[in-house]
């Protein structure tokens, strides 16, 4: 098993340059076409991040409220981790927002 892994690594290292080689004449994209595709990618990425964040926050709040409803005495122990979890989920969406706009430039 190790021999196969080492062989595949050596082959990958040796032939990676050919896979990424590109001739100057093959590039036919204009700056505006590249910018349009970057905007499309940024919009799709941000949309997916927002959907994922909203689903995660909904699931987090639902689970926390269900736990509090089942055991009201545990509300103090459940509330703080829920808020921290919601903040971390929101930070991931904000990171996607920043990365989307950095890729447009």
N, C-alpha and C positions, 0 to 999 in steps of 0.2 A: 504494500500500500504506500509506503514512504517513497519507494522508487518511482512509482507512477506520479506522485505529487511533485517530486523534485523534477522529473522529466517535463511535466506540464508547465512548471514554473520557468524552467530554462527556455522552453519553446516560446512561452508567452513573452519573456523578456527579449528574446532575439528577434521576434517578428512583430512586436508592437509598433516599431517605427514604420514599417511598411503599411500597417493598417491606418496610421494617422497621416501618412504622406499625402500631400496635396499639391497639385500643380497650380501655378498662378492663373492659367487660362481657364481652369475649371470653375473658378469663382465668378459667378455672374450676378450675384446679388447686389442690389443698390443699397445705399444707406437708408433710404426711406422704407424699402421692403423689409430690411432687417429691423428697423424701428417698429414697424407695424407688427411684425411677428413677436417682438419683445413685449409690446403692449398687450397683445393677445395672450401670451404666456403669463404675463404678470397678472392679468385679470382672471385667468383661469386658476392660477395658483392661489390668488387671494380669495377667490370664491370657494375653492375647496377647503382652504384653511378656515374660513368663516363657517362653513357648513359643519366641518368636523368639530370646531370649537363650540358651536351652538349645541350640537348633539352631546358633546362631553359635559357641558355645563348643565344641560337639562337632566342628563342621567345622574350627575353628582347631586344636584338639588333634590331630585326625586328620591334618591336613595337616602339622603340625609333626613328629609322630611318624613319619610316612611319610618326610619329608625327612631326619630323623635316621637312620632305618633305611637309607636309600639312601646316605647319606654320614655316617658316625659322626664324622668329624673336624669337621663343621660344627655339632655339637651345641651348642657354646658360643655360636655366632652365631645359632642359631635359638631357643634357649631364652629369652633376654631379650625379644626382640620378641613371642614367644608369650605370655609372662606379662603384658606391657604390653597386648597385644590382649585377653586374657582379662579384665583389670581394667577396660578401657574398655567392653567388652561388659556386664560386671556393673554398671558405673556407670549405663548406660542403663536397665537393669532397675530399679535403685534409684531413678532419677529418675521412672520411671513409677509406682513404689510411692508416692513422696512426692506426686506430682501427683494420683494417685487419691484419697489421703486428704485432700488440700487441697480437692478438688472436692466432697467429701461435706459439708463444713461449710457 
